[in-house]
Amino acid sequence: MRVSVNQQNLPQFFENKSGLVNNIKKAEIKLVGFLATTNLPFTLMDTLCPLLKHIAPDSEILKDIATKRTKATEIMKLTIEKHFKLKLSEKLITPG
């Protein structure tokens, strides 16, 4: 069996995929954060993600984003909200 010069071995393949998965998650969180900070409805995600895929069809990150309004709500509740609640509680606990 011949191996191409450009072909990756198995661990490199998974490392790149896990990095891609992390980048996809970061992009989804940033999009939801954008909606929240600009006071836009989460229903906008139903059209925003397909629009971004159309604008940049060669982006590997945008190809795999599958966030609609329901997932955007869950991202807000489970990640962003927890993060800011933790930061707020740390500030309230700290004297001074």
N, C-alpha and C positions, 0 to 999 in steps of 0.2 A: 504494500500500500504506500503510495507516494503522499508526502505531506507538502502542501503548498507553503511557500515562504511567508505569505501573509496570513496563514491559518494560525489561530490561537490554540493553545492547549486548554484543557478543560478547566483548571483553576483560574486561568486568566479570563476565560469566557464568563465564569460565574462572578468574578470580581467586578468586571465591567457591568454586568447586569445588575449587581447589587448597588453599584454606584448610580446606575441609571434609575433604579427604583427609588433610591434616596432623592435623586434630583427631581423625579416626578412628584414625590410626596412634598418636597419643598415648594415646587411650583404650585401645587394645589393649595397648600397652606397660604402662600403669598397671594394667590388669586382671591381666596376667601377673605384674607385680611384686607385686601384692597376694597372688596365690596363692603366690608364692615366699617372701615375708616371713612369711606366716602358716602356712607349711609344709602347704599344701593341695595335693592332686593336680591335675595338669593336666587330668585327665578331667572335673573339675568344669566346665571351660569348655564342654563339650557341653550342659550344662543351664543354666549361668549366663547365657550370651548370649541364648538365647531368653527366659529369665525377665526379663532387663533390658528386652528389646524389648517384652514384655508389660506391664511396669510403666510404661514411658514410651513409648507408641506414637507420640507426636508428636515425639520426638527424632530429628533428622536424623542425628546421629552414631550413635546406637544402631541405627537402621534399617540402616545399611551395615556394621556390624561383623559379620564372618563368621569368627570365630576359634573353632576347635575345638582339641582336644588336640594335634594334630600341628602346627598353626600356632603354638600357644602354646609348644611345645617349641622350634620354630625361632626364634621371637622371643626366647626366653630365650638360646639359643645365639648368635645373630647380633647382638643389640643389647645386651641387659642384661649378659650375660657379658663381652663385649668391653669395655664401658664400665668395669666394675669391675676387670677385669684391667689395663686401662690405668692406672686410678687407683692400683692397688696397685703396679704397676711404677714409677710416678712416685714414690711414697712410698719405695720400696726404693732407688731411685737417688739420691734426695736425701739428702745427708749430714746427720747430726745428729739 
